[in-house]
Amino acid sequence: MTITHLVTHSGGFHADELLSSVILTRLFPQAELIRTRDNDWVTPSSDKIIYDVGRDYNAEAQIFDHHQRPNPLREDEQPYSSFGLIWAHYGREYLAAMDVPAANIEAIHDKFDSKFVLPIDL
């Protein structure tokens, strides 16, 4: 199904949902960005990606929050932010959309994750 909505929380914003929005709006330019805490919007469906709101992390359901306990952790036990979760699941696709040669995607993804994404997660 086509992604028609990108859903994040309303109110003040932080780097994690801002950078998640950059990645997702590039990959899904047709999708409308919705900033809300309304439960109808924060309920997963196949046409939405929900991030930094919803108190759940379930990639299959397309919900990427980090505020719940226990919060999602990297392999090294460092916590994820919503940006880290979005990068982990969509970063390679984003790099491909930016015309990064396929042979370089994994190395760039990993380096960007360790040098840029991880400090935001922390």
Phi and psi restraints in degrees (value plus and minus 20) as a CYANA .aco file:
   2 THR   PHI     -98.1   -58.1
   2 THR   PSI     118.0   158.0
   3 ILE   PHI     -98.1   -58.1
   3 ILE   PSI      99.3   139.3
   4 THR   PHI    -127.4   -87.4
   4 THR   PSI     -37.4     2.6
   5 HIS   PHI    -161.8  -121.8
   5 HIS   PSI     118.4   158.4
   6 LEU   PHI    -132.4   -92.4
   6 LEU   PSI      98.4   138.4
   7 VAL   PHI    -136.0   -96.0
   7 VAL   PSI     104.2   144.2
   8 THR   PHI    -155.2  -115.2
   8 THR   PSI     156.5   196.5
   9 HIS   PHI     -96.1   -56.1
   9 HIS   PSI     136.7   176.7
  10 SER   PHI    -106.6   -66.6
  10 SER   PSI     156.2   196.2
  11 GLY   PHI      67.6   107.6
  11 GLY   PSI    -176.3  -136.3
  12 GLY   PHI     -80.1   -40.1
  12 GLY   PSI     137.7   177.7
  13 PHE   PHI    -149.3  -109.3
  13 PHE   PSI     140.6   180.6
  14 HIS   PHI    -147.9  -107.9
  14 HIS   PSI     154.2   194.2
  15 ALA   PHI     -80.0   -40.0
  15 ALA   PSI     -55.2   -15.2
  16 ASP   PHI     -85.3   -45.3
  16 ASP   PSI     -66.8   -26.8
  17 GLU   PHI     -97.1   -57.1
  17 GLU   PSI     -48.3    -8.3
  18 LEU   PHI     -82.2   -42.2
  18 LEU   PSI     -69.6   -29.6
  19 LEU   PHI     -90.3   -50.3
  19 LEU   PSI     -53.0   -13.0
  20 SER   PHI     -80.9   -40.9
  20 SER   PSI     -61.4   -21.4
  21 SER   PHI     -82.3   -42.3
  21 SER   PSI     -58.9   -18.9
  22 VAL   PHI     -80.0   -40.0
  22 VAL   PSI     -69.8   -29.8
  23 ILE   PHI     -80.5   -40.5
  23 ILE   PSI     -70.0   -30.0
  24 LEU   PHI     -90.8   -50.8
  24 LEU   PSI     -57.1   -17.1
  25 THR   PHI     -89.4   -49.4
  25 THR   PSI     -47.5    -7.5
  26 ARG   PHI     -90.0   -50.0
  26 ARG   PSI     -61.4   -21.4
  27 LEU   PHI     -98.3   -58.3
  27 LEU   PSI     -49.1    -9.1
  28 PHE   PHI    -149.6  -109.6
  28 PHE   PSI      46.1    86.1
  29 PRO   PHI     -83.9   -43.9
  29 PRO   PSI     -41.3    -1.3
  30 GLN   PHI     -97.7   -57.7
  30 GLN   PSI     -35.2     4.8
  31 ALA   PHI     -99.8   -59.8
  31 ALA   PSI     121.7   161.7
  32 GLU   PHI    -106.3   -66.3
  32 GLU   PSI     114.4   154.4
  33 LEU   PHI    -105.4   -65.4
  33 LEU   PSI     102.2   142.2
  34 ILE   PHI    -135.2   -95.2
  34 ILE   PSI     105.5   145.5
  35 ARG   PHI    -131.8   -91.8
  35 ARG   PSI      89.1   129.1
  36 THR   PHI    -179.6  -139.6
  36 THR   PSI     146.2   186.2
  37 ARG   PHI    -141.1  -101.1
  37 ARG   PSI     -11.1    28.9
  38 ASP   PHI     -83.4   -43.4
  38 ASP   PSI     108.1   148.1
  39 ASN   PHI     -79.4   -39.4
  39 ASN   PSI     -51.2   -11.2
  40 ASP   PHI     -82.2   -42.2
  40 ASP   PSI     -58.7   -18.7
  41 TRP   PHI     -97.6   -57.6
  41 TRP   PSI     -52.0   -12.0
  42 VAL   PHI    -106.7   -66.7
  42 VAL   PSI     -17.5    22.5
  43 THR   PHI    -105.6   -65.6
  43 THR   PSI     105.2   145.2
  44 PRO   PHI     -80.4   -40.4
  44 PRO   PSI     125.7   165.7
  45 SER   PHI    -174.8  -134.8
  45 SER   PSI     143.8   183.8
  46 SER   PHI     -88.2   -48.2
  46 SER   PSI     -35.4     4.6
  47 ASP   PHI    -119.8   -79.8
  47 ASP   PSI     -12.7    27.3
  48 LYS   PHI    -146.0  -106.0
  48 LYS   PSI     127.5   167.5
  49 ILE   PHI    -135.4   -95.4
  49 ILE   PSI     105.5   145.5
  50 ILE   PHI    -132.9   -92.9
  50 ILE   PSI     110.4   150.4
  51 TYR   PHI    -165.4  -125.4
  51 TYR   PSI     124.0   164.0
  52 ASP   PHI      43.7    83.7
  52 ASP   PSI      -0.8    39.2
  53 VAL   PHI    -177.0  -137.0
  53 VAL   PSI     134.3   174.3
  54 GLY   PHI      90.1   130.1
  54 GLY   PSI     -32.4     7.6
  55 ARG   PHI      32.7    72.7
  55 ARG   PSI      22.0    62.0
  56 ASP   PHI    -175.7  -135.7
  56 ASP   PSI     132.9   172.9
  57 TYR   PHI    -149.1  -109.1
  57 TYR   PSI      92.2   132.2
  58 ASN   PHI    -170.6  -130.6
  58 ASN   PSI      78.8   118.8
  59 ALA   PHI     -80.6   -40.6
  59 ALA   PSI     -56.6   -16.6
  60 GLU   PHI     -83.3   -43.3
  60 GLU   PSI     -55.4   -15.4
  61 ALA   PHI    -106.9   -66.9
  61 ALA   PSI     -21.6    18.4
  62 GLN   PHI      42.7    82.7
  62 GLN   PSI      24.1    64.1
  63 ILE   PHI    -146.3  -106.3
  63 ILE   PSI     106.1   146.1
  64 PHE   PHI    -149.7  -109.7
  64 PHE   PSI      55.6    95.6
  65 ASP   PHI    -130.9   -90.9
  65 ASP   PSI     140.4   180.4
  66 HIS   PHI    -151.0  -111.0
  66 HIS   PSI     -12.3    27.7
  67 HIS   PHI    -106.4   -66.4
  67 HIS   PSI     -32.4     7.6
  68 GLN   PHI     -98.3   -58.3
  68 GLN   PSI     143.6   183.6
  69 ARG   PHI    -138.1   -98.1
  69 ARG   PSI     110.2   150.2
  70 PRO   PHI     -93.1   -53.1
  70 PRO   PSI     125.6   165.6
  71 ASN   PHI    -104.4   -64.4
  71 ASN   PSI     136.5   176.5
  72 PRO   PHI     -87.0   -47.0
  72 PRO   PSI     117.6   157.6
  73 LEU   PHI    -141.5  -101.5
  73 LEU   PSI     129.6   169.6
  74 ARG   PHI     -91.9   -51.9
  74 ARG   PSI     150.9   190.9
  75 GLU   PHI     -76.9   -36.9
  75 GLU   PSI     -51.8   -11.8
  76 ASP   PHI    -109.8   -69.8
  76 ASP   PSI      -6.2    33.8
  77 GLU   PHI      55.4    95.4
  77 GLU   PSI     -14.3    25.7
  78 GLN   PHI     -94.8   -54.8
  78 GLN   PSI     123.4   163.4
  79 PRO   PHI     -95.4   -55.4
  79 PRO   PSI     128.8   168.8
  80 TYR   PHI    -109.5   -69.5
  80 TYR   PSI     130.5   170.5
  81 SER   PHI    -121.0   -81.0
  81 SER   PSI     158.4   198.4
  82 SER   PHI     -82.4   -42.4
  82 SER   PSI     -55.3   -15.3
  83 PHE   PHI     -83.8   -43.8
  83 PHE   PSI     -62.4   -22.4
  84 GLY   PHI     -80.6   -40.6
  84 GLY   PSI     -60.5   -20.5
  85 LEU   PHI     -86.6   -46.6
  85 LEU   PSI     -64.9   -24.9
  86 ILE   PHI     -83.4   -43.4
  86 ILE   PSI     -63.7   -23.7
  87 TRP   PHI     -82.3   -42.3
  87 TRP   PSI     -62.4   -22.4
  88 ALA   PHI     -80.3   -40.3
  88 ALA   PSI     -56.1   -16.1
  89 HIS   PHI    -115.8   -75.8
  89 HIS   PSI     -48.5    -8.5
  90 TYR   PHI    -142.2  -102.2
  90 TYR   PSI     -24.0    16.0
  91 GLY   PHI     -80.8   -40.8
  91 GLY   PSI     -62.6   -22.6
  92 ARG   PHI     -85.6   -45.6
  92 ARG   PSI     -61.0   -21.0
  93 GLU   PHI     -83.5   -43.5
  93 GLU   PSI     -59.4   -19.4
  94 TYR   PHI     -82.3   -42.3
  94 TYR   PSI     -66.5   -26.5
  95 LEU   PHI     -81.3   -41.3
  95 LEU   PSI     -60.5   -20.5
  96 ALA   PHI     -82.5   -42.5
  96 ALA   PSI     -60.4   -20.4
  97 ALA   PHI     -85.9   -45.9
  97 ALA   PSI     -44.3    -4.3
  98 MET   PHI    -108.8   -68.8
  98 MET   PSI      -7.5    32.5
  99 ASP   PHI      45.1    85.1
  99 ASP   PSI       8.8    48.8
 100 VAL   PHI     -91.3   -51.3
 100 VAL   PSI     110.6   150.6
 101 PRO   PHI     -76.7   -36.7
 101 PRO   PSI     117.7   157.7
 102 ALA   PHI     -72.6   -32.6
 102 ALA   PSI     -56.6   -16.6
 103 ALA   PHI     -85.9   -45.9
 103 ALA   PSI     -39.1     0.9
 104 ASN   PHI    -123.8   -83.8
 104 ASN   PSI     -29.6    10.4
 105 ILE   PHI     -79.6   -39.6
 105 ILE   PSI     -68.4   -28.4
 106 GLU   PHI     -82.7   -42.7
 106 GLU   PSI     -64.6   -24.6
 107 ALA   PHI     -85.1   -45.1
 107 ALA   PSI     -62.9   -22.9
 108 ILE   PHI     -87.7   -47.7
 108 ILE   PSI     -61.6   -21.6
 109 HIS   PHI     -77.3   -37.3
 109 HIS   PSI     -68.8   -28.8
 110 ASP   PHI     -85.5   -45.5
 110 ASP   PSI     -62.7   -22.7
 111 LYS   PHI     -87.0   -47.0
 111 LYS   PSI     -64.4   -24.4
 112 PHE   PHI     -82.4   -42.4
 112 PHE   PSI     -58.9   -18.9
 113 ASP   PHI     -81.1   -41.1
 113 ASP   PSI     -68.2   -28.2
 114 SER   PHI     -93.8   -53.8
 114 SER   PSI     -53.4   -13.4
 115 LYS   PHI    -114.4   -74.4
 115 LYS   PSI     -44.9    -4.9
 116 PHE   PHI    -140.2  -100.2
 116 PHE   PSI     -70.0   -30.0
 117 VAL   PHI     -90.3   -50.3
 117 VAL   PSI     -68.4   -28.4
 118 LEU   PHI     -76.2   -36.2
 118 LEU   PSI     -65.6   -25.6
 119 PRO   PHI     -80.2   -40.2
 119 PRO   PSI     -51.2   -11.2
 120 ILE   PHI     -91.6   -51.6
 120 ILE   PSI     -60.1   -20.1
 121 ASP   PHI     -78.3   -38.3
 121 ASP   PSI     -58.3   -18.3
